[in-house]
Amino acid sequence: MLSIVGIKFFDIAFKLSIMQKINNGVLIEEIMPNIKVSLLLRYFNAIAYPTTFLFATDYF
C-alpha cells in the first residue's frame, strides 16, 4: 500500500511541476525534449496501480 501512495505522490508532484512550468509560458518541448510517449508508457498507470494494489492486499 505504501508503494502505491509513494508512486502516486511522485506522479502528482511531477504533473504539478509540469503544469506550473506550462502556466509560466515554458513550451512542453523545452520541459521534455525528444520524449516519445508510447502506448505502453501512456497507459502504464492503469496497469501498475491496480496490480500493486492487489499485491499489497495479498489478493493473489
Secondary structure, DSSP 8 states (H G I E B T S, - for coil): -HHHHHHHHHHHHHHHHHHHHHHTT--HHHHSTT----HHHHTHHHHHHHHHHHHHTT--
